[in-house]
Amino acid sequence: MRFWLERGLDGFRLDAVPHLIENSAERWNDQFQSRRLTKQFQTLVKGYPNRYVVCEATANPQVWAQPQLCGQAFAFGLVNHCVAAAKGNVKSARKAASNFAVHPHTPATFVSNHAIMAGQRLWDRVDGDAARSKLTAAAYLLQPGTPFIHYGEQVDQSGLAGLAGHLPVRGPMSWAAEW
């Protein structure tokens, strides 16, 4: 990490932090050693001026966002509420609107990413409805924290049809309308 930080890298995305340390087949999730290691990574990175760390922890992201662990974590859970709210789900609209009041002010908000477990690309989730796409974007971009825009989301890029696994959300950037 120091190698890259000393060359000017702005920060790191730490993936699957609850699973950094797996002690056995039964003790593989959220071990205290993973928490300690995540904090050590954060301390190292933040020891350089103007550097950034974000963690991926699909379960309990609000816990991992706390300063004693990562300092910021992707807001899993908020994703589905923002999309559902744009589709007219009143309960999800309330959840999205109250998110800032019940979670730390360090979420990393998003509506899709490189992993299909986070869901399809936004355009596909709102069935190609531009108004719903904009409403969903407003719902997560205006939340406290740092919004993350998966490449292509800014132009309503859809996923690649007919592919399995993570490939639909990892397709190349659409540089022309006919792609």
WODA-V843369 format. One record per helix or strand of 3 or more residues. SS is the DSSP state (h for helix, s for strand). FROM is the first residue (numbers start at 1). TO is the last residue. If there is no record, write none. Layout:
ss = [SS	SS]
from = [FROM	FROM]
to = [TO	TO]
//
This chain:
ss = [h	s	h	h	s	h	h	h	s	h	h	h	h	h]
from = [2	11	17	32	52	61	78	90	107	116	122	130	153	167]
to = [5	14	19	46	55	64	86	102	109	118	125	141	155	169]
//
